Amino acid sequence: MSGKFGFEMKAGIDVVEVDGGGVKVKVRPNLDTGASVSSDGVEAKVGGVGFKVGKVTGFSTPLGNFEINFVKMFDRWQGYHVGFTSQGFKSLMNCIPSSVALNLPKAIPNPVPDVEYHGVSANDHEGNLLLRPLFKQFKNIYEIAEIPDHFLSVTVAYRDRLRDVLLENVPVQWGKKLVRYEETDEGVWVNFDDGSREFCDILVDASGVNFPVRKQKIPELQINDIGATFVVANVVVPKHLIDRLIKVNGNSLIQKTLGLNGDSTLIALRLIPIEQVQNFKNKNNSDELHYRTMIAYFYSSELDNEETEKFKVDDNNPASVVEHVKNMI
């Protein structure tokens, strides 16, 4: 997920975001503010407010008169964990009705006492602690909104479940792929590969630098390769490995480990067992608990060309990328 694209809008118009979580948002006419959407999720800025599905930051105005009355989503892979600070959680609470707020624990579970540390830590490659700031802890997620801004606070949410909660009772459609758009005096026609069309006031490119909208609108755009590779995956991890991780790095929900070659690993997790898709048999031949974990690995792209590699890395072949990352880690 790379690149950002934003727009400003006034109240009383619709927004359609296609392919990257396509969204059509209607703002009531008496809300004279702006809105924007970025490439990583659905993001709206209203009256000095910044809202993104999965991450919420910078709200300054309660949104009692902000209404989402129609949403369409196309070809969106849902995953990852996302972090909330106290400011972000306050922003979220300010823009959702109480009926939605009551369901937030489905996506942002309450802390597990004496098990989870809702904070961030950094370690070196041997597990030596480099940084673990003091974060304000809380007993339930609604307490986050009461934490003063001068305290550090953070929690981890399940992004896909958060989206389900926020889109409850909102029609969602999957499986659409944009091929081109047509601008008119009245708005924009969006054409899909199945021959269907949608009309909107504003079309938002929100799926990265290779999205067809950007290629059509700015064909001369050049992608700046900064020489870095970022690999992210959702992983179901058995308990015995989580126990080893905690023993080495501690129980912070967000953990960063620095490597020896300018590389780094970021892990975000909740220490809450998940329902197992398949049983994992440990050495005692018994069912073992599993945890849903997000693992991100950042490294210099030059390492992709090491002559010592026993296999070729192909960006279009995820298996080769995974094997390469495992080899480097």
C-alpha positions as CSV (number, residue, x, y, z in Angstrom):
1,M,0.0,0.0,0.0
2,S,1.8,3.1,-1.1
3,G,1.1,6.6,-2.2
4,K,-1.7,9.0,-1.2
5,F,-4.3,10.9,-3.0
6,G,-6.6,13.5,-1.4
7,F,-9.4,15.9,-2.4
8,E,-11.3,18.6,-0.8
9,M,-15.1,18.7,-0.9
10,K,-18.0,20.7,0.5
11,A,-21.1,19.4,2.2
12,G,-24.0,18.0,0.3
13,I,-22.1,15.8,-2.2
14,D,-21.4,12.1,-2.5
15,V,-18.0,10.4,-2.6
16,V,-17.2,7.1,-4.3
17,E,-14.0,5.3,-3.7
18,V,-13.4,2.3,-5.9
19,D,-11.3,-0.8,-5.6
20,G,-9.6,0.3,-2.4
21,G,-12.6,0.0,-0.3
22,G,-15.0,2.0,-2.5
23,V,-17.1,4.3,-0.4
24,K,-19.9,6.7,-1.2
25,V,-20.4,9.1,1.6
26,K,-23.2,11.7,1.9
27,V,-22.7,14.7,4.2
28,R,-25.7,16.5,5.4
29,P,-26.0,20.0,3.8
30,N,-25.7,21.9,7.1
31,L,-22.2,20.5,7.6
32,D,-20.0,23.0,5.7
33,T,-16.7,21.3,5.8
34,G,-14.3,19.2,3.6
35,A,-13.4,15.6,3.2
36,S,-10.5,13.5,1.8
37,V,-9.5,9.9,1.2
38,S,-6.1,8.4,1.3
39,S,-4.6,5.2,-0.1
40,D,-4.6,3.2,3.1
41,G,-8.2,2.6,4.0
42,V,-11.1,5.0,4.0
43,E,-10.2,8.4,5.3
44,A,-12.4,11.4,5.6
45,K,-11.5,14.8,6.9
46,V,-14.5,16.8,8.1
47,G,-14.3,20.2,9.8
48,G,-10.7,19.7,10.9
49,V,-11.4,16.0,11.5
50,G,-9.3,13.1,10.1
51,F,-11.1,9.8,9.9
52,K,-9.7,6.6,8.5
53,V,-11.1,3.1,8.7
54,G,-8.6,1.2,10.8
55,K,-6.9,4.4,12.1
56,V,-8.4,7.6,13.4
57,T,-6.4,10.7,14.1
58,G,-6.8,14.4,14.5
59,F,-10.5,14.9,15.1
60,S,-11.4,18.3,16.5
61,T,-15.2,18.5,16.0
62,P,-18.0,16.2,17.2
63,L,-19.9,14.8,14.2
64,G,-23.4,14.4,15.4
65,N,-24.6,15.4,11.9
66,F,-22.2,13.4,9.8
67,E,-24.1,10.6,8.0
68,I,-22.9,7.7,5.9
69,N,-25.9,6.6,4.0
70,F,-24.4,4.4,1.2
71,V,-21.1,2.5,0.9
72,K,-19.7,0.3,-1.9
73,M,-16.5,-1.6,-1.5
74,F,-14.7,-3.4,-4.3
75,D,-11.8,-5.9,-4.3
76,R,-10.5,-5.0,-0.8
77,W,-8.3,-7.5,0.9
78,Q,-9.0,-7.0,4.6
79,G,-6.4,-7.7,7.2
80,Y,-3.8,-6.3,9.5
81,H,-4.0,-5.0,13.0
82,V,-4.2,-1.2,13.6
83,G,-3.2,0.9,16.5
84,F,-5.3,3.5,18.3
85,T,-3.9,6.2,20.6
86,S,-6.2,7.9,23.1
87,Q,-6.6,10.9,20.7
88,G,-7.6,8.6,17.9
89,F,-10.1,6.7,20.0
90,K,-11.7,10.0,21.1
91,S,-12.0,10.9,17.5
92,L,-13.7,7.6,16.6
93,M,-16.1,8.0,19.5
94,N,-17.0,11.5,18.4
95,C,-18.1,10.4,14.9
96,I,-20.1,7.2,15.5
97,P,-23.6,6.7,17.0
98,S,-23.9,5.0,20.4
99,S,-25.3,1.8,18.7
100,V,-22.0,1.4,16.8
101,A,-19.9,2.4,19.9
102,L,-21.5,-0.4,21.9
103,N,-20.1,-3.0,19.3
104,L,-16.6,-1.7,19.3
105,P,-15.3,-4.4,21.7
106,K,-15.9,-6.9,18.9
107,A,-13.1,-5.2,17.0
108,I,-11.1,-3.7,19.9
109,P,-11.2,-6.2,22.7
110,N,-10.8,-5.0,26.3
111,P,-7.3,-5.6,27.8
112,V,-6.5,-8.9,29.3
113,P,-5.4,-8.2,32.9
114,D,-1.8,-9.1,33.8
115,V,-1.3,-10.6,30.3
116,E,-1.2,-7.7,27.8
117,Y,0.9,-4.5,28.0
118,H,-0.9,-2.0,25.8
119,G,2.3,-0.2,24.7
120,V,5.3,-0.2,22.3
121,S,8.7,-1.6,22.8
122,A,11.9,-1.9,20.7
123,N,14.6,-4.5,21.0
124,D,17.9,-5.4,19.2
125,H,18.4,-8.6,17.3
126,E,19.4,-10.4,20.5
127,G,16.3,-9.4,22.4
128,N,17.9,-6.6,24.5
129,L,15.4,-4.0,25.4
130,L,16.2,-0.6,23.7
131,L,13.0,1.3,24.4
132,R,9.8,0.8,26.3
133,P,8.1,4.1,27.1
134,L,5.6,4.2,30.0
135,F,2.1,3.9,28.5
136,K,-1.1,4.6,30.5
137,Q,-3.0,1.3,31.0
138,F,-6.8,1.0,31.1
139,K,-9.4,-1.6,32.1
140,N,-11.8,-1.3,29.2
141,I,-11.6,0.4,25.8
142,Y,-14.0,3.1,26.7
143,E,-11.6,4.4,29.3
144,I,-9.1,5.3,26.5
145,A,-11.2,8.3,25.6
146,E,-10.8,9.6,29.2
147,I,-7.0,9.4,29.2
148,P,-5.5,13.0,29.1
149,D,-3.6,13.8,25.9
150,H,-0.3,14.3,27.8
151,F,-0.2,10.5,28.6
152,L,1.0,7.9,26.2
153,S,-1.7,5.3,25.4
154,V,-2.3,2.8,22.7
155,T,-4.2,-0.3,21.9
156,V,-4.5,-2.7,19.0
157,A,-7.7,-3.4,17.0
158,Y,-8.6,-6.0,14.5
159,R,-8.9,-4.0,11.3
160,D,-11.3,-6.3,9.4
161,R,-13.6,-6.6,12.4
162,L,-13.5,-2.9,12.9
163,R,-14.6,-2.4,9.4
164,D,-17.5,-4.8,9.9
165,V,-18.6,-2.9,13.0
166,L,-18.4,0.5,11.3
167,L,-20.3,-0.8,8.2
168,E,-23.1,-2.5,10.0
169,N,-26.4,-2.2,8.1
170,V,-24.5,-0.6,5.2
171,P,-24.8,-2.4,1.8
172,V,-21.4,-3.7,0.6
173,Q,-20.5,-5.1,-2.8
174,W,-17.4,-7.0,-3.7
175,G,-15.8,-8.2,-6.9
176,K,-15.7,-5.0,-9.0
177,K,-12.5,-4.0,-10.9
178,L,-12.2,-0.5,-12.3
179,V,-10.9,-0.2,-15.9
180,R,-11.5,3.5,-16.7
181,Y,-13.5,6.6,-15.8
182,E,-15.2,9.3,-17.7
183,E,-15.5,12.9,-16.4
184,T,-18.6,15.0,-17.3
185,D,-20.0,18.3,-16.2
186,E,-22.3,16.6,-13.7
187,G,-19.8,14.2,-12.2
188,V,-17.8,11.0,-13.0
189,W,-18.8,7.7,-14.6
190,V,-16.9,4.7,-13.3
191,N,-16.6,1.8,-15.7
192,F,-15.9,-1.8,-14.5
193,D,-14.5,-4.8,-16.3
194,D,-17.8,-6.6,-16.2
195,G,-19.4,-3.8,-18.3
196,S,-21.3,-2.2,-15.4
197,R,-21.0,1.5,-14.5
198,E,-21.5,3.7,-11.4
199,F,-22.0,7.5,-11.2
200,C,-20.5,9.7,-8.5
201,D,-19.7,13.3,-7.8
202,I,-16.1,12.6,-7.0
203,L,-13.9,9.6,-7.8
204,V,-11.2,8.9,-5.3
205,D,-8.0,7.1,-6.1
206,A,-7.2,5.3,-2.9
207,S,-5.4,2.0,-3.8
208,G,-1.8,3.0,-4.4
209,V,0.4,4.2,-7.2
210,N,-0.7,1.4,-9.7
211,F,-4.4,2.1,-9.5
212,P,-6.0,2.8,-12.9
213,V,-7.4,6.2,-11.9
214,R,-4.0,7.5,-11.2
215,K,-2.5,6.1,-14.4
216,Q,-5.4,7.6,-16.5
217,K,-5.3,11.0,-14.7
218,I,-1.5,11.4,-14.6
219,P,-0.1,9.1,-17.3
220,E,3.4,10.7,-17.0
221,L,3.6,10.0,-13.3
222,Q,6.9,8.3,-12.4
223,I,7.2,5.9,-9.4
224,N,10.1,6.8,-7.1
225,D,11.7,3.6,-6.0
226,I,13.4,4.4,-2.6
227,G,15.2,1.1,-2.6
228,A,13.3,-0.4,0.3
229,T,11.0,-3.4,0.6
230,F,8.2,-3.8,3.1
231,V,6.5,-7.2,3.5
232,V,3.4,-7.5,5.7
233,A,1.5,-10.7,6.6
234,N,-1.2,-11.9,8.9
235,V,0.0,-15.0,10.7
236,V,-1.7,-17.5,13.0
237,V,0.9,-18.3,15.6
238,P,0.8,-21.2,18.1
239,K,1.0,-20.4,21.8
240,H,4.4,-22.0,22.4
241,L,5.9,-19.5,19.9
242,I,4.0,-16.6,21.4
243,D,5.4,-17.7,24.8
244,R,8.9,-17.6,23.4
245,L,8.3,-14.2,21.9
246,I,7.1,-12.8,25.2
247,K,10.0,-14.3,27.1
248,V,12.5,-12.6,24.8
249,N,10.7,-9.3,23.9
250,G,8.1,-8.9,26.6
251,N,4.3,-8.5,26.4
252,S,4.0,-5.2,24.6
253,L,1.3,-5.4,21.9
254,I,3.5,-3.5,19.4
255,Q,7.1,-4.8,19.2
256,K,9.9,-3.6,16.9
257,T,13.1,-5.6,16.5
258,L,16.2,-4.1,14.8
259,G,18.3,-6.3,12.6
260,L,22.0,-6.1,11.7
261,N,21.6,-4.9,8.1
262,G,19.4,-1.9,8.4
263,D,16.4,-4.2,8.5
264,S,13.6,-4.3,11.1
265,T,10.6,-6.4,12.1
266,L,7.4,-5.1,13.5
267,I,4.9,-7.3,15.3
268,A,1.4,-6.2,16.4
269,L,-0.8,-8.7,18.2
270,R,-3.5,-9.2,20.9
271,L,-2.8,-11.9,23.4
272,I,-6.3,-13.3,23.0
273,P,-6.7,-16.8,21.6
274,I,-8.6,-17.1,18.3
275,E,-10.9,-19.8,17.1
276,Q,-8.7,-22.2,15.3
277,V,-9.3,-22.9,11.6
278,Q,-7.4,-26.1,12.0
279,N,-6.0,-27.9,15.0
280,F,-2.3,-27.5,15.8
281,K,-0.7,-30.6,17.4
282,N,2.2,-29.9,19.7
283,K,4.8,-32.3,21.0
284,N,2.2,-33.6,23.6
285,N,-0.2,-34.3,20.7
286,S,-2.9,-31.9,22.2
287,D,-4.7,-29.0,20.8
288,E,-2.8,-25.7,21.2
289,L,-4.1,-22.2,21.4
290,H,-3.3,-19.9,18.5
291,Y,-3.0,-16.1,18.2
292,R,-3.6,-13.8,15.3
293,T,-0.5,-11.7,14.6
294,M,0.6,-9.1,12.1
295,I,4.2,-9.3,11.1
296,A,5.9,-6.7,9.0
297,Y,9.5,-6.9,7.7
298,F,11.4,-3.9,6.3
299,Y,14.7,-4.2,4.5
300,S,16.9,-2.7,1.8
301,S,15.9,-4.0,-1.6
302,E,19.6,-4.5,-2.4
303,L,19.4,-7.6,-0.3
304,D,17.1,-9.1,-3.0
305,N,20.1,-9.3,-5.3
306,E,22.6,-11.0,-3.0
307,E,24.5,-13.6,-5.0
308,T,24.3,-16.0,-2.0
309,E,20.6,-16.4,-2.4
310,K,19.6,-19.9,-3.4
311,F,16.5,-18.8,-5.2
312,K,15.2,-15.9,-7.2
313,V,12.8,-13.4,-5.6
314,D,9.7,-12.7,-7.7
315,D,7.3,-10.1,-6.5
316,N,4.5,-11.9,-8.3
317,N,5.3,-15.1,-6.5
318,P,4.5,-14.6,-2.8
319,A,6.0,-18.0,-1.9
320,S,9.4,-16.8,-3.1
321,V,9.1,-13.6,-1.1
322,V,8.2,-15.5,2.0
323,E,11.2,-17.9,1.6
324,H,13.5,-14.9,1.0
325,V,12.3,-13.1,4.1
326,K,12.6,-16.3,6.3
327,N,16.1,-16.7,5.0
328,M,17.1,-13.2,5.9
329,I,15.4,-13.2,9.3
